[in-house]
Amino acid sequence: MTESDQPQSPATRVVTGGRRAEWTGGVVNVPVWRASTILYDSVAHLRATGAADTHHTLFYGRRGTPTQWSLADALTQLEPGAFATLLYPSGVSAVTTALLAYLSPGDHLLLPDSAYDPTRHFATGMLARMGIATTFYDPTIGAGIADLMTPQTRVLFMESPGSLTFEVQDVPTMTAVARARGITTLLDNTWATPLLFPAMAHGVDVTIMACTKYVVGHSDAMLGSATAVESHWGRLRDATYQLGLHVGPDDAALGARGLRTMAVRLKQHGESSIRIARWLEQQPGVARVLHPALPGCPGHDLFVRDFRGSAGLFAFVLDGGSDAARSALIDGLALFGIGYSWGGFESLAVPIDPQRYRTATRWQAEGPLIRLQIGLEDADDLIADLDAGLARFRALA
């Protein structure tokens, strides 16, 4: 396979990215290189390699082999404006390493009140113990983020949409405010991936994904990534190397396998999720649906402006009812598993209680919430399953 000079669409790049001839060796997929020790031709060779930049160079197993490099390279190619990507053993590891790369004791972090729970706990736990202060902000604040910035602010972290309540943030406006003040911007882009939201085209310095979700796509590997612009690459690379983080070749290979079908899977996830969300809006027992693609969801206008499509994760608010009624709805579902994570081929349903985590904003709703991951099953079958679940809910509400 030779590289084309013609511009490629994102759907093509998920298939072609990272498949360099020197890595594939003439086969379709990059072989799985399992390695710890790398052997050198001589002492001079060993010393010369260690003194150079070892990115994409065999040095020691922890720095990777073509198996890991191929996936990282493919993820970089999906993000216009990106310089390079590093892989991590989980999405949380990618988030925490990126934060450690750009924060030092005495610094100040801005974090949305809708952030993923482990991100929030890292800020209030380890970062706080290191003397790094965090201010949680309303995710819909937009340009108003400037009012929360101090001379000590070093990082503005965003998550758009939020993975529980799905507020869409005004990323281009917020990154412009941060850039004018020399503040690094990080975005958890797991929900959209670069296929639906090219983060660096909207001003983001470092974009992060829990590749466990849509990249892997089959619920059988833990994986994370962080992709940086050139000006921010060095600190991210150094933090990653100093922390000794590494992704095993088998997990990287599973990520690369999943990536090749991500575009078609994401399209199906999105189409089914919108159809089911619109159906839920019309059902008795449902107060409202939190799906960025639907009018009424906070930031829907920004979603229409900035996003190329929808993913498969959203939530809905029940119209009153007890936790027991919510549990009856979920427990009886035949096609929705009960479990954390999302982005796999299977549908999932979990109860969520955002009010437990908010400090900068107050979460109020008409009733309990349920978060749905819409998988690749037939949408009509999923609707029938939810219809029976809502009947159980109404009988107990």
C-alpha atoms as one frame of an Amber mdcrd trajectory, in Angstrom:
protein
   0.000   0.000   0.000   1.372   3.413  -0.954   0.313   6.742   0.516  -1.962
   8.825  -1.667  -1.361  12.507  -2.252  -5.101  13.012  -2.472  -6.913  14.281
   0.625  -8.748  11.517   2.438 -12.009  11.683   4.345 -12.048  10.672   8.015
 -13.886   7.453   7.113 -11.005   6.527   4.826  -8.329   7.487   7.340  -9.713
   5.096   9.976  -9.006   2.315   7.461  -5.671   3.496   6.067  -4.093   5.319
   9.009  -0.955   3.901  10.593  -0.497   1.149   8.031   3.035   2.086   7.002
   4.770  -0.438   4.788   7.739  -0.667   7.140   5.364  -1.657   9.947   2.965
  -3.985   8.130   5.688  -5.907   6.289   3.388  -6.588   3.372   0.322  -7.835
   5.310  -2.916  -5.981   5.967  -2.539  -5.553   9.723   0.574  -4.626  11.655
   1.837  -7.806  13.355   1.703  -8.054  17.139   5.218  -7.393  18.399   5.574
  -8.699  21.952   8.802  -7.299  23.312  10.550  -6.090  26.425  14.267  -6.237
  25.613  15.498  -4.721  22.358  18.855  -5.961  21.103  21.522  -3.673  19.623
  24.278  -4.391  17.136  26.971  -2.847  19.314  27.654  -0.659  22.328  27.921
   2.319  19.974  24.499   1.489  18.523  23.000   1.212  22.026  24.456   4.539
  23.099  23.425   6.343  19.925  19.850   5.113  20.206  19.535   6.094  23.868
  20.811   9.589  23.146  18.251  10.217  20.390  14.498  10.773  20.366  13.114
   7.252  20.711   9.609   8.065  19.471   8.890   5.440  16.766  12.342   3.937
  17.341  12.996   0.550  18.953  14.680   1.283  22.286  13.023  -0.722  25.073
   9.641  -2.446  25.149   8.097   0.282  27.272   8.603   2.787  24.427   6.601
   0.570  22.102   6.977  -1.305  18.853   5.242  -0.932  15.476   2.119  -2.487
  17.024   1.607   0.500  19.331   3.074   3.071  16.947   0.656   2.120  14.187
  -2.439   2.749  16.310  -1.031   6.000  17.702  -0.145   7.164  14.201  -3.632
   6.353  12.927  -5.226   8.354  15.761  -2.965  11.305  14.965  -4.023  11.188
  11.317  -7.675  11.449  12.377  -7.055  14.800  14.087  -6.205  17.655  11.680
  -3.570  19.849  13.299  -2.215  17.098  15.550   1.487  16.400  15.940   1.554
  13.007  17.678  -0.348  10.623  19.949   0.544   8.535  22.981  -1.336   5.478
  24.209  -2.325   4.702  27.803  -3.647   1.655  29.660  -7.037   3.352  30.169
  -8.916   6.550  29.463  -8.461   7.643  33.073  -4.711   7.160  32.711  -4.738
   9.405  29.634  -6.659  12.109  31.512  -4.501  12.021  34.630  -1.208  11.931
  32.740  -2.211  14.898  30.612  -3.158  16.876  33.716   0.143  16.007  35.401
   2.035  17.021  32.278   0.831  20.620  32.397   0.214  21.270  36.110   2.642
  21.910  38.980   2.188  22.666  42.699   0.633  26.092  43.133  -1.162  25.979
  39.775  -4.887  26.358  39.185  -7.119  24.045  37.123 -10.548  24.802  35.653
 -12.785  21.714  35.408 -16.432  21.465  34.275 -18.966  20.509  36.905 -20.210
  17.825  34.500 -16.822  16.072  34.284 -16.419  12.311  34.325 -16.318  11.132
  37.951 -12.709   9.791  37.939 -11.480  13.093  36.466 -13.225  14.980  39.226
 -11.877  12.674  41.916  -8.330  13.028  40.601  -8.628  16.809  40.904 -10.026
  16.724  44.429  -7.710  13.895  45.469  -4.179  13.625  44.114  -3.993  17.088
  42.548  -5.256  18.689  45.748  -2.608  16.801  47.750   0.006  18.175  45.349
  -1.110  21.744  46.072  -2.993  22.236  42.802  -6.265  24.101  43.218  -9.350
  23.278  41.140 -12.342  25.457  40.366 -15.380  23.643  39.025 -17.384  25.647
  36.520 -20.776  25.564  34.822 -20.172  23.671  31.554 -22.398  26.154  29.709
 -20.324  29.158  30.827 -18.794  29.874  27.409 -16.837  33.127  27.249 -17.628
  33.673  30.925 -14.798  31.271  31.728 -12.525  34.332  31.597 -13.980  35.502
  34.910 -12.709  32.344  36.646  -9.166  32.555  35.329  -6.424  33.709  37.678
  -2.696  34.379  37.212  -2.150  30.816  38.486  -4.514  29.154  35.983  -2.527
  26.782  33.799  -5.105  24.340  32.404  -8.660  24.634  31.153 -10.176  21.145
  30.966 -13.335  20.509  28.966 -15.592  17.509  28.408 -18.139  18.004  25.662
 -20.755  16.650  25.827 -20.637  15.713  29.492 -20.904  11.941  29.883 -23.777
  12.052  32.389 -25.905  15.087  31.579 -24.633  15.848  28.064 -24.148  19.608
  28.138 -22.287  20.758  25.012 -19.544  23.303  25.676 -18.596  26.261  23.492
 -15.148  24.858  22.833 -13.998  27.367  20.149 -14.875  30.352  22.326 -13.318
  28.881  25.455 -10.094  27.841  23.741  -9.735  31.336  22.270 -10.074  32.866
  25.744  -7.505  30.429  27.132  -5.036  30.909  24.286  -5.040  34.676  24.770
  -3.874  34.051  28.356  -1.364  31.286  27.616  -3.515  28.612  29.263  -3.331
  25.023  28.006  -6.625  23.486  26.871  -7.463  19.797  27.298 -10.608  18.136
  25.985 -12.060  14.746  26.838 -13.412  13.917  23.374 -14.475  10.341  24.084
 -18.154  10.904  23.248 -17.580  12.314  19.788 -14.125  11.075  18.723 -12.346
  13.120  16.038 -14.818  11.770  13.499 -17.658  13.830  14.958 -15.673  16.658
  16.578 -12.178  17.463  15.262 -10.926  19.069  18.440  -7.780  20.788  17.233
  -9.662  22.500  14.438 -11.614  24.104  17.299  -8.500  25.290  19.132  -7.784
  22.450  21.572  -4.131  21.796  22.528  -4.497  18.208  23.762  -7.410  15.924
  22.986  -8.025  12.802  25.061 -10.067   9.668  24.477 -10.992   6.609  26.444
 -10.292   4.347  23.475 -11.926   1.581  25.514 -15.147   2.982  24.090 -15.575
   3.605  20.363 -12.032   2.898  19.190 -11.906  -0.631  20.642 -15.650  -1.004
  20.122 -15.972  -4.591  21.340 -15.804  -4.291  25.146 -12.687  -6.449  25.343
  -9.768  -4.085  26.009  -8.876  -1.081  28.144  -7.111   1.711  26.267  -6.636
   5.484  26.294  -4.994   8.096  24.096  -3.826  11.690  24.242  -3.062  13.624
  21.061  -1.169  16.920  21.168  -0.312  19.827  18.932   3.425  20.243  18.380
   3.878  23.008  20.965   2.470  20.750  23.702   3.946  17.428  22.628   7.207
  17.514  24.576   5.667  17.851  28.035   3.090  15.166  27.343   5.746  12.757
  26.066   8.060  13.434  29.009   5.319  12.932  31.602   4.247   9.691  29.957
   7.790   8.319  29.824   8.604   9.414  33.376   5.488   7.696  34.725   6.477
   4.502  32.907   3.134   4.138  31.162   2.772   1.487  28.507   0.059  -0.317
  26.528   0.580  -4.007  25.840   0.766  -5.014  22.176  -2.303  -7.237  22.324
  -4.480  -4.410  23.622  -3.028  -2.065  20.997  -3.828  -4.613  18.300  -7.413
  -4.871  19.547  -7.636  -1.069  19.401  -6.312  -1.027  15.850  -8.775  -3.735
  14.828 -11.679  -1.785  16.278 -10.558   1.495  14.740 -10.952   0.144  11.199
 -14.730  -0.155  11.627 -15.268   2.821  13.933 -16.741   5.087  11.260 -19.486
   2.658  10.242 -20.185   1.636  13.826 -20.387   5.225  15.041 -22.796   6.067
  12.230 -25.103   3.237  13.292 -24.798   4.073  16.995 -25.761   7.657  16.225
 -28.686   6.922  13.931 -30.211   4.433  16.358 -29.664   6.689  19.378 -31.450
   9.633  17.753 -34.353   7.441  16.705 -34.717   5.975  20.180 -34.287   9.370
  21.857 -37.080  10.850  19.740 -39.295   7.884  20.577 -38.614   8.311  24.287
 -39.596  11.994  24.112 -43.139  10.919  23.243 -43.580   8.278  25.935 -45.631
   8.631  29.119 -43.377   8.362  32.117 -40.519  10.240  30.413 -40.085  13.867
  31.479 -37.286  14.760  29.032 -34.420  13.338  27.039 -30.819  14.544  27.353
 -29.401  14.014  23.889 -27.257  16.751  22.289 -28.857  16.183  18.892 -32.312
  17.067  20.235 -33.545  20.648  20.688 -33.832  21.444  24.375 -30.646  19.688
  25.424 -28.221  22.292  26.863 -25.876  23.397  24.096 -27.917  21.935  21.225
 -27.214  25.035  19.117 -23.482  24.484  19.637 -23.898  20.827  18.712 -25.535
  21.792  15.425 -22.782  24.337  14.755 -19.725  22.253  15.672 -20.461  18.527
  15.428 -20.570  16.303  12.367 -23.023  13.806  13.819 -24.196  11.983  16.897
 -22.789   9.212  19.033 -24.794   6.558  20.856 -24.719   7.689  24.503 -27.491
   9.765  26.078 -29.810   9.854  29.088 -33.459  10.384  29.882 -35.263  11.756
  32.912 -38.189   9.841  34.305 -41.347  11.727  35.213 -41.273  11.314  38.970
 -41.102   7.847  40.416 -38.841   6.156  42.927 -35.436   4.550  42.686 -37.182
   1.192  43.041 -39.342   1.959  40.003 -36.251   2.980  38.045 -34.514  -0.241
  39.065 -37.515  -2.286  37.945 -37.307  -0.651  34.532 -33.601  -1.440  34.175
 -33.546  -4.884  35.812 -36.135  -6.300  33.441 -34.495  -5.165  30.213 -33.603
  -8.080  27.954 -31.310  -6.379  25.438 -29.646  -3.761  27.638 -26.898  -4.971
  29.918 -26.311  -3.266  33.264 -22.725  -2.099  33.352 -20.354   0.829  33.175
 -18.594   1.970  30.025 -20.082   2.401  26.572 -19.117   2.443  22.914 -19.230
  -1.329  22.482 -21.509  -3.214  20.136 -23.927  -4.042  22.962 -26.526  -1.764
  24.536 -26.276  -0.787  28.204 -28.463   0.958  30.786 -27.370   2.370  34.149
 -28.968   4.613  36.784 -27.218   7.959  37.185 -27.496  10.525  39.977 -25.662
  13.716  38.936 -26.715  15.621  42.047 -24.186  13.587  44.039 -21.261  15.183
  42.221 -22.215  18.796  41.457 -20.685  21.666  43.385 -20.654  24.641  40.995
 -24.119  24.010  39.615 -27.264  22.504  41.032 -28.763  19.493  39.310 -32.550
  19.327  39.517 -34.776  16.975  37.550 -38.353  15.797  37.453 -37.335  12.289
  38.474 -34.530   9.728  38.369 -32.194   9.473  35.369 -31.191   6.515  33.229
 -28.209   6.600  30.889 -28.395   4.512  27.736 -25.606   3.244  25.524 -27.245
   2.336  22.235 -25.449  -0.573  20.638 -25.725  -2.187  17.236 -28.886  -4.196
  17.844 -31.961  -3.447  15.740 -33.498  -0.180  16.943 -37.041  -1.599  16.821
 -36.033  -4.397  19.185 -34.435  -1.900  21.576 -37.549   0.288  21.502 -39.761
  -2.711  22.315 -37.492  -3.571  25.242 -37.647  -0.016  26.577 -41.410   0.121
  26.045 -41.847  -2.886  28.326 -39.458  -1.295  30.820 -41.435   1.944  30.916
 -44.599  -0.087  31.555 -42.892  -1.633  34.604 -41.848   1.835  35.748 -45.340
   3.297  35.421 -46.821   0.388  37.357 -44.610   1.244  40.343 -44.230   5.025
  40.036
